[in-house]
Amino acid sequence: MATATITTKGQTTIPKSVRERLHLKPGDRIEFVVQEDGTAVMVPATLTLDQLKAAIPPAPKALSIEQMDEAIRRHAVARAGER
């Protein structure tokens, strides 16, 4: 546990032990998430390139023009059958 004081301008210094634990460095951004019970959680908002890459799902396999045309045809036939 670490404690910090809020200045009259609403600023505070993140204690060194917290910065080290969260791997924060100058220029990094943080987010404050206020929970329903009134507690607040501070989380790093700056992601590394590897973390960002891991958060994005892989792109779907590209379809050929013929496969796209076939999908459109199947969809049109299915919609026509609904009428």
Biopython code that builds the backbone (N, CA, C, O; Angstrom):
import numpy as np
from Bio.PDB.StructureBuilder import StructureBuilder

atoms = [
    (1, "MET", "N", (0.855, -1.170, 0.000)),
    (1, "MET", "CA", (0.000, 0.000, 0.000)),
    (1, "MET", "C", (0.900, 1.232, 0.000)),
    (1, "MET", "O", (1.958, 1.240, 0.630)),
    (2, "ALA", "N", (0.471, 2.268, -0.711)),
    (2, "ALA", "CA", (1.219, 3.515, -0.783)),
    (2, "ALA", "C", (0.238, 4.672, -0.627)),
    (2, "ALA", "O", (-0.928, 4.560, -1.003)),
    (3, "THR", "N", (0.710, 5.764, -0.079)),
    (3, "THR", "CA", (-0.130, 6.930, 0.164)),
    (3, "THR", "C", (0.462, 8.142, -0.543)),
    (3, "THR", "O", (1.682, 8.287, -0.625)),
    (4, "ALA", "N", (-0.407, 9.011, -1.051)),
    (4, "ALA", "CA", (0.026, 10.246, -1.692)),
    (4, "ALA", "C", (-0.908, 11.363, -1.247)),
    (4, "ALA", "O", (-2.033, 11.108, -0.817)),
    (5, "THR", "N", (-0.443, 12.581, -1.351)),
    (5, "THR", "CA", (-1.221, 13.757, -0.969)),
    (5, "THR", "C", (-1.648, 14.501, -2.222)),
    (5, "THR", "O", (-0.884, 14.608, -3.181)),
    (6, "ILE", "N", (-2.869, 15.014, -2.211)),
    (6, "ILE", "CA", (-3.389, 15.795, -3.334)),
    (6, "ILE", "C", (-3.122, 17.271, -3.035)),
    (6, "ILE", "O", (-3.420, 17.747, -1.940)),
    (7, "THR", "N", (-2.563, 17.990, -4.003)),
    (7, "THR", "CA", (-2.277, 19.421, -3.845)),
    (7, "THR", "C", (-3.546, 20.233, -4.034)),
    (7, "THR", "O", (-4.588, 19.692, -4.405)),
    (8, "THR", "N", (-3.459, 21.529, -3.780)),
    (8, "THR", "CA", (-4.614, 22.419, -3.976)),
    (8, "THR", "C", (-5.035, 22.479, -5.437)),
    (8, "THR", "O", (-6.173, 22.838, -5.738)),
    (9, "LYS", "N", (-4.127, 22.131, -6.348)),
    (9, "LYS", "CA", (-4.454, 22.099, -7.778)),
    (9, "LYS", "C", (-4.992, 20.741, -8.210)),
    (9, "LYS", "O", (-5.244, 20.530, -9.396)),
    (10, "GLY", "N", (-5.172, 19.812, -7.266)),
    (10, "GLY", "CA", (-5.703, 18.489, -7.600)),
    (10, "GLY", "C", (-4.649, 17.539, -8.141)),
    (10, "GLY", "O", (-4.978, 16.506, -8.723)),
    (11, "GLN", "N", (-3.390, 17.887, -7.951)),
    (11, "GLN", "CA", (-2.308, 17.042, -8.465)),
    (11, "GLN", "C", (-1.744, 16.176, -7.351)),
    (11, "GLN", "O", (-1.874, 16.491, -6.169)),
    (12, "THR", "N", (-1.118, 15.083, -7.753)),
    (12, "THR", "CA", (-0.463, 14.202, -6.798)),
    (12, "THR", "C", (0.746, 13.562, -7.465)),
    (12, "THR", "O", (0.867, 13.573, -8.690)),
    (13, "THR", "N", (1.615, 13.018, -6.676)),
    (13, "THR", "CA", (2.767, 12.282, -7.181)),
    (13, "THR", "C", (2.506, 10.807, -6.923)),
    (13, "THR", "O", (2.174, 10.417, -5.803)),
    (14, "ILE", "N", (2.656, 9.990, -7.954)),
    (14, "ILE", "CA", (2.486, 8.547, -7.778)),
    (14, "ILE", "C", (3.733, 8.040, -7.057)),
    (14, "ILE", "O", (4.851, 8.251, -7.528)),
    (15, "PRO", "N", (3.549, 7.383, -5.931)),
    (15, "PRO", "CA", (4.714, 6.897, -5.189)),
    (15, "PRO", "C", (5.605, 5.994, -6.047)),
    (15, "PRO", "O", (5.128, 5.263, -6.916)),
    (16, "LYS", "N", (6.907, 6.066, -5.777)),
    (16, "LYS", "CA", (7.886, 5.318, -6.552)),
    (16, "LYS", "C", (7.572, 3.822, -6.571)),
    (16, "LYS", "O", (7.718, 3.177, -7.609)),
    (17, "SER", "N", (7.146, 3.268, -5.447)),
    (17, "SER", "CA", (6.860, 1.823, -5.392)),
    (17, "SER", "C", (5.736, 1.445, -6.350)),
    (17, "SER", "O", (5.760, 0.369, -6.945)),
    (18, "VAL", "N", (4.746, 2.334, -6.498)),
    (18, "VAL", "CA", (3.628, 2.077, -7.415)),
    (18, "VAL", "C", (4.101, 2.223, -8.857)),
    (18, "VAL", "O", (3.778, 1.388, -9.702)),
    (19, "ARG", "N", (4.870, 3.284, -9.147)),
    (19, "ARG", "CA", (5.399, 3.477, -10.508)),
    (19, "ARG", "C", (6.233, 2.285, -10.937)),
    (19, "ARG", "O", (6.122, 1.821, -12.072)),
    (20, "GLU", "N", (7.058, 1.793, -10.045)),
    (20, "GLU", "CA", (7.897, 0.634, -10.377)),
    (20, "GLU", "C", (7.045, -0.611, -10.601)),
    (20, "GLU", "O", (7.281, -1.364, -11.546)),
    (21, "ARG", "N", (6.067, -0.828, -9.749)),
    (21, "ARG", "CA", (5.219, -2.023, -9.861)),
    (21, "ARG", "C", (4.423, -2.027, -11.161)),
    (21, "ARG", "O", (4.208, -3.082, -11.757)),
    (22, "LEU", "N", (3.982, -0.838, -11.604)),
    (22, "LEU", "CA", (3.190, -0.720, -12.834)),
    (22, "LEU", "C", (4.052, -0.428, -14.055)),
    (22, "LEU", "O", (3.533, -0.260, -15.158)),
    (23, "HIS", "N", (5.372, -0.368, -13.859)),
    (23, "HIS", "CA", (6.315, -0.085, -14.945)),
    (23, "HIS", "C", (5.990, 1.240, -15.627)),
    (23, "HIS", "O", (6.051, 1.347, -16.852)),
    (24, "LEU", "N", (5.642, 2.256, -14.820)),
    (24, "LEU", "CA", (5.317, 3.583, -15.357)),
    (24, "LEU", "C", (6.578, 4.423, -15.460)),
    (24, "LEU", "O", (7.464, 4.365, -14.608)),
    (25, "LYS", "N", (6.630, 5.203, -16.529)),
    (25, "LYS", "CA", (7.759, 6.113, -16.713)),
    (25, "LYS", "C", (7.218, 7.457, -17.186)),
    (25, "LYS", "O", (6.057, 7.540, -17.587)),
    (26, "PRO", "N", (8.033, 8.513, -17.149)),
    (26, "PRO", "CA", (7.553, 9.833, -17.573)),
    (26, "PRO", "C", (6.929, 9.778, -18.972)),
    (26, "PRO", "O", (7.483, 9.172, -19.889)),
    (27, "GLY", "N", (5.772, 10.420, -19.116)),
    (27, "GLY", "CA", (5.065, 10.443, -20.395)),
    (27, "GLY", "C", (3.981, 9.380, -20.510)),
    (27, "GLY", "O", (3.102, 9.483, -21.366)),
    (28, "ASP", "N", (4.034, 8.348, -19.648)),
    (28, "ASP", "CA", (2.990, 7.321, -19.681)),
    (28, "ASP", "C", (1.674, 7.923, -19.208)),
    (28, "ASP", "O", (1.655, 8.895, -18.454)),
    (29, "ARG", "N", (0.586, 7.335, -19.660)),
    (29, "ARG", "CA", (-0.747, 7.778, -19.258)),
    (29, "ARG", "C", (-1.356, 6.737, -18.338)),
    (29, "ARG", "O", (-1.049, 5.548, -18.437)),
    (30, "ILE", "N", (-2.219, 7.190, -17.446)),
    (30, "ILE", "CA", (-2.923, 6.280, -16.544)),
    (30, "ILE", "C", (-4.412, 6.591, -16.592)),
    (30, "ILE", "O", (-4.813, 7.704, -16.933)),
    (31, "GLU", "N", (-5.212, 5.614, -16.253)),
    (31, "GLU", "CA", (-6.661, 5.791, -16.191)),
    (31, "GLU", "C", (-7.113, 5.509, -14.773)),
    (31, "GLU", "O", (-6.567, 4.639, -14.095)),
    (32, "PHE", "N", (-8.113, 6.248, -14.333)),
    (32, "PHE", "CA", (-8.729, 5.997, -13.041)),
    (32, "PHE", "C", (-10.118, 5.443, -13.313)),
    (32, "PHE", "O", (-10.930, 6.084, -13.979)),
    (33, "VAL", "N", (-10.385, 4.264, -12.802)),
    (33, "VAL", "CA", (-11.680, 3.614, -12.987)),
    (33, "VAL", "C", (-12.382, 3.604, -11.635)),
    (33, "VAL", "O", (-11.908, 2.973, -10.690)),
    (34, "VAL", "N", (-13.512, 4.303, -11.541)),
    (34, "VAL", "CA", (-14.263, 4.357, -10.292)),
    (34, "VAL", "C", (-15.268, 3.212, -10.293)),
    (34, "VAL", "O", (-16.098, 3.097, -11.195)),
    (35, "GLN", "N", (-15.180, 2.372, -9.276)),
    (35, "GLN", "CA", (-16.042, 1.199, -9.144)),
    (35, "GLN", "C", (-17.390, 1.597, -8.538)),
    (35, "GLN", "O", (-17.530, 2.691, -7.990)),
    (36, "GLU", "N", (-18.372, 0.712, -8.638)),
    (36, "GLU", "CA", (-19.702, 0.964, -8.078)),
    (36, "GLU", "C", (-19.648, 1.219, -6.573)),
    (36, "GLU", "O", (-20.438, 2.005, -6.050)),
    (37, "ASP", "N", (-18.723, 0.562, -5.874)),
    (37, "ASP", "CA", (-18.646, 0.702, -4.418)),
    (37, "ASP", "C", (-17.891, 1.957, -3.977)),
    (37, "ASP", "O", (-17.679, 2.161, -2.782)),
    (38, "GLY", "N", (-17.481, 2.808, -4.941)),
    (38, "GLY", "CA", (-16.804, 4.048, -4.620)),
    (38, "GLY", "C", (-15.290, 3.953, -4.589)),
    (38, "GLY", "O", (-14.614, 4.971, -4.442)),
    (39, "THR", "N", (-14.745, 2.757, -4.726)),
    (39, "THR", "CA", (-13.292, 2.631, -4.793)),
    (39, "THR", "C", (-12.827, 3.001, -6.194)),
    (39, "THR", "O", (-13.598, 2.941, -7.151)),
    (40, "ALA", "N", (-11.565, 3.380, -6.304)),
    (40, "ALA", "CA", (-11.004, 3.745, -7.594)),
    (40, "ALA", "C", (-9.797, 2.861, -7.866)),
    (40, "ALA", "O", (-9.025, 2.540, -6.962)),
    (41, "VAL", "N", (-9.647, 2.474, -9.132)),
    (41, "VAL", "CA", (-8.523, 1.654, -9.548)),
    (41, "VAL", "C", (-7.734, 2.456, -10.569)),
    (41, "VAL", "O", (-8.309, 3.026, -11.497)),
    (42, "MET", "N", (-6.418, 2.500, -10.399)),
    (42, "MET", "CA", (-5.556, 3.198, -11.340)),
    (42, "MET", "C", (-4.870, 2.153, -12.202)),
    (42, "MET", "O", (-4.240, 1.233, -11.682)),
    (43, "VAL", "N", (-4.990, 2.291, -13.526)),
    (43, "VAL", "CA", (-4.365, 1.333, -14.437)),
    (43, "VAL", "C", (-3.582, 2.074, -15.505)),
    (43, "VAL", "O", (-3.981, 3.161, -15.922)),
    (44, "PRO", "N", (-2.467, 1.500, -15.954)),
    (44, "PRO", "CA", (-1.720, 2.142, -17.039)),
    (44, "PRO", "C", (-2.580, 2.201, -18.299)),
    (44, "PRO", "O", (-3.233, 1.218, -18.650)),
    (45, "ALA", "N", (-2.584, 3.341, -18.978)),
    (45, "ALA", "CA", (-3.337, 3.492, -20.222)),
    (45, "ALA", "C", (-2.404, 3.439, -21.416)),
    (45, "ALA", "O", (-2.864, 3.416, -22.558)),
    (46, "THR", "N", (-1.113, 3.419, -21.174)),
    (46, "THR", "CA", (-0.134, 3.356, -22.248)),
    (46, "THR", "C", (0.219, 1.899, -22.495)),
    (46, "THR", "O", (0.658, 1.201, -21.581)),
    (47, "LEU", "N", (0.033, 1.447, -23.701)),
    (47, "LEU", "CA", (0.345, 0.070, -24.049)),
    (47, "LEU", "C", (1.587, 0.012, -24.915)),
    (47, "LEU", "O", (1.860, 0.913, -25.708)),
    (48, "THR", "N", (2.330, -1.062, -24.745)),
    (48, "THR", "CA", (3.459, -1.275, -25.636)),
    (48, "THR", "C", (2.914, -1.766, -26.970)),
    (48, "THR", "O", (1.755, -2.171, -27.058)),
    (49, "LEU", "N", (3.729, -1.733, -27.990)),
    (49, "LEU", "CA", (3.310, -2.210, -29.300)),
    (49, "LEU", "C", (2.901, -3.677, -29.230)),
    (49, "LEU", "O", (1.916, -4.072, -29.854)),
    (50, "ASP", "N", (3.640, -4.487, -28.480)),
    (50, "ASP", "CA", (3.296, -5.905, -28.342)),
    (50, "ASP", "C", (1.957, -6.087, -27.641)),
    (50, "ASP", "O", (1.163, -6.938, -28.042)),
    (51, "GLN", "N", (1.690, -5.293, -26.588)),
    (51, "GLN", "CA", (0.414, -5.388, -25.896)),
    (51, "GLN", "C", (-0.729, -4.961, -26.805)),
    (51, "GLN", "O", (-1.794, -5.578, -26.808)),
    (52, "LEU", "N", (-0.505, -3.904, -27.574)),
    (52, "LEU", "CA", (-1.528, -3.428, -28.500)),
    (52, "LEU", "C", (-1.805, -4.469, -29.575)),
    (52, "LEU", "O", (-2.960, -4.721, -29.920)),
    (53, "LYS", "N", (-0.750, -5.069, -30.102)),
    (53, "LYS", "CA", (-0.895, -6.094, -31.134)),
    (53, "LYS", "C", (-1.684, -7.286, -30.598)),
    (53, "LYS", "O", (-2.522, -7.842, -31.308)),
    (54, "ALA", "N", (-1.424, -7.682, -29.356)),
    (54, "ALA", "CA", (-2.120, -8.822, -28.758)),
    (54, "ALA", "C", (-3.602, -8.529, -28.533)),
    (54, "ALA", "O", (-4.413, -9.453, -28.481)),
    (55, "ALA", "N", (-3.961, -7.252, -28.400)),
    (55, "ALA", "CA", (-5.353, -6.881, -28.155)),
    (55, "ALA", "C", (-6.201, -6.892, -29.419)),
    (55, "ALA", "O", (-7.430, -6.888, -29.337)),
    (56, "ILE", "N", (-5.570, -6.905, -30.577)),
    (56, "ILE", "CA", (-6.291, -6.866, -31.851)),
    (56, "ILE", "C", (-6.402, -8.283, -32.410)),
    (56, "ILE", "O", (-5.386, -8.953, -32.593)),
    (57, "PRO", "N", (-7.632, -8.750, -32.687)),
    (57, "PRO", "CA", (-7.756, -10.104, -33.231)),
    (57, "PRO", "C", (-7.161, -10.180, -34.638)),
    (57, "PRO", "O", (-7.110, -9.181, -35.355)),
    (58, "PRO", "N", (-6.717, -11.367, -35.019)),
    (58, "PRO", "CA", (-6.156, -11.500, -36.368)),
    (58, "PRO", "C", (-7.210, -11.212, -37.436)),
    (58, "PRO", "O", (-8.397, -11.466, -37.235)),
    (59, "ALA", "N", (-6.770, -10.692, -38.543)),
    (59, "ALA", "CA", (-7.687, -10.380, -39.640)),
    (59, "ALA", "C", (-8.260, -11.676, -40.211)),
    (59, "ALA", "O", (-7.564, -12.689, -40.289)),
    (60, "PRO", "N", (-9.528, -11.638, -40.609)),
    (60, "PRO", "CA", (-10.100, -12.837, -41.220)),
    (60, "PRO", "C", (-9.417, -13.130, -42.557)),
    (60, "PRO", "O", (-8.831, -12.247, -43.184)),
    (61, "LYS", "N", (-9.511, -14.377, -42.969)),
    (61, "LYS", "CA", (-8.904, -14.779, -44.239)),
    (61, "LYS", "C", (-9.584, -14.010, -45.379)),
    (61, "LYS", "O", (-10.810, -13.911, -45.428)),
    (62, "ALA", "N", (-8.793, -13.484, -46.268)),
    (62, "ALA", "CA", (-9.333, -12.739, -47.404)),
    (62, "ALA", "C", (-10.080, -13.687, -48.341)),
    (62, "ALA", "O", (-9.666, -14.827, -48.550)),
    (63, "LEU", "N", (-11.188, -13.197, -48.898)),
    (63, "LEU", "CA", (-11.979, -13.985, -49.831)),
    (63, "LEU", "C", (-11.660, -13.566, -51.262)),
    (63, "LEU", "O", (-11.307, -12.417, -51.526)),
    (64, "SER", "N", (-11.788, -14.501, -52.160)),
    (64, "SER", "CA", (-11.621, -14.180, -53.580)),
    (64, "SER", "C", (-12.903, -13.515, -54.078)),
    (64, "SER", "O", (-13.937, -13.565, -53.411)),
    (65, "ILE", "N", (-12.827, -12.901, -55.234)),
    (65, "ILE", "CA", (-14.008, -12.281, -55.849)),
    (65, "ILE", "C", (-15.089, -13.334, -56.067)),
    (65, "ILE", "O", (-16.272, -13.067, -55.855)),
    (66, "GLU", "N", (-14.684, -14.527, -56.491)),
    (66, "GLU", "CA", (-15.647, -15.601, -56.726)),
    (66, "GLU", "C", (-16.356, -16.000, -55.427)),
    (66, "GLU", "O", (-17.565, -16.233, -55.419)),
    (67, "GLN", "N", (-15.597, -16.077, -54.332)),
    (67, "GLN", "CA", (-16.204, -16.423, -53.046)),
    (67, "GLN", "C", (-17.159, -15.328, -52.579)),
    (67, "GLN", "O", (-18.215, -15.627, -52.022)),
    (68, "MET", "N", (-16.800, -14.064, -52.801)),
    (68, "MET", "CA", (-17.695, -12.957, -52.443)),
    (68, "MET", "C", (-18.971, -13.012, -53.271)),
    (68, "MET", "O", (-20.069, -12.849, -52.737)),
    (69, "ASP", "N", (-18.831, -13.242, -54.576)),
    (69, "ASP", "CA", (-20.002, -13.335, -55.450)),
    (69, "ASP", "C", (-20.920, -14.470, -55.003)),
    (69, "ASP", "O", (-22.141, -14.316, -54.997)),
    (70, "GLU", "N", (-20.336, -15.609, -54.629)),
    (70, "GLU", "CA", (-21.133, -16.759, -54.186)),
    (70, "GLU", "C", (-21.875, -16.441, -52.892)),
    (70, "GLU", "O", (-23.037, -16.817, -52.740)),
    (71, "ALA", "N", (-21.225, -15.761, -51.967)),
    (71, "ALA", "CA", (-21.872, -15.385, -50.707)),
    (71, "ALA", "C", (-23.030, -14.422, -50.970)),
    (71, "ALA", "O", (-24.090, -14.542, -50.356)),
    (72, "ILE", "N", (-22.831, -13.484, -51.867)),
    (72, "ILE", "CA", (-23.889, -12.536, -52.220)),
    (72, "ILE", "C", (-25.053, -13.283, -52.868)),
    (72, "ILE", "O", (-26.214, -13.009, -52.565)),
    (73, "ARG", "N", (-24.743, -14.229, -53.762)),
    (73, "ARG", "CA", (-25.793, -15.003, -54.422)),
    (73, "ARG", "C", (-26.597, -15.798, -53.404)),
    (73, "ARG", "O", (-27.827, -15.806, -53.453)),
    (74, "ARG", "N", (-25.911, -16.468, -52.481)),
    (74, "ARG", "CA", (-26.615, -17.271, -51.458)),
    (74, "ARG", "C", (-27.511, -16.383, -50.598)),
    (74, "ARG", "O", (-28.639, -16.755, -50.275)),
    (75, "HIS", "N", (-27.009, -15.226, -50.237)),
    (75, "HIS", "CA", (-27.792, -14.305, -49.417)),
    (75, "HIS", "C", (-29.025, -13.817, -50.180)),
    (75, "HIS", "O", (-30.114, -13.738, -49.611)),
    (76, "ALA", "N", (-28.859, -13.491, -51.463)),
    (76, "ALA", "CA", (-29.984, -13.018, -52.277)),
    (76, "ALA", "C", (-31.039, -14.112, -52.421)),
    (76, "ALA", "O", (-32.236, -13.834, -52.339)),
    (77, "VAL", "N", (-30.597, -15.366, -52.637)),
    (77, "VAL", "CA", (-31.539, -16.481, -52.771)),
    (77, "VAL", "C", (-32.292, -16.686, -51.456)),
    (77, "VAL", "O", (-33.501, -16.918, -51.462)),
    (78, "ALA", "N", (-31.579, -16.600, -50.329)),
    (78, "ALA", "CA", (-32.215, -16.777, -49.026)),
    (78, "ALA", "C", (-33.235, -15.675, -48.773)),
    (78, "ALA", "O", (-34.321, -15.948, -48.263)),
    (79, "ARG", "N", (-32.904, -14.432, -49.122)),
    (79, "ARG", "CA", (-33.857, -13.320, -48.927)),
    (79, "ARG", "C", (-35.062, -13.465, -49.840)),
    (79, "ARG", "O", (-36.185, -13.152, -49.447)),
    (80, "ALA", "N", (-34.831, -13.939, -51.061)),
    (80, "ALA", "CA", (-35.957, -14.112, -51.996)),
    (80, "ALA", "C", (-36.895, -15.191, -51.481)),
    (80, "ALA", "O", (-38.109, -15.100, -51.663)),
    (81, "GLY", "N", (-36.340, -16.216, -50.837)),
    (81, "GLY", "CA", (-37.170, -17.292, -50.284)),
    (81, "GLY", "C", (-37.996, -16.843, -49.089)),
    (81, "GLY", "O", (-39.012, -17.462, -48.773)),
    (82, "GLU", "N", (-37.577, -15.778, -48.423)),
    (82, "GLU", "CA", (-38.316, -15.256, -47.270)),
    (82, "GLU", "C", (-39.544, -14.478, -47.687)),
    (82, "GLU", "O", (-40.450, -14.265, -46.881)),
    (83, "ARG", "N", (-39.585, -14.049, -48.942)),
    (83, "ARG", "CA", (-40.698, -13.198, -49.396)),
    (83, "ARG", "C", (-41.848, -13.998, -49.869)),
    (83, "ARG", "O", (-42.862, -13.436, -50.283)),
]
sb = StructureBuilder()
sb.init_structure("model")
sb.init_model(0)
sb.init_chain("A")
sb.init_seg("    ")
for serial, (resi, resn, name, xyz) in enumerate(atoms, 1):
    if name == "N":
        sb.init_residue(resn, " ", resi, " ")
    sb.init_atom(name, np.array(xyz, "f"), 0.0, 1.0, " ", f" {name:<3s}", serial, name[0])
structure = sb.get_structure()
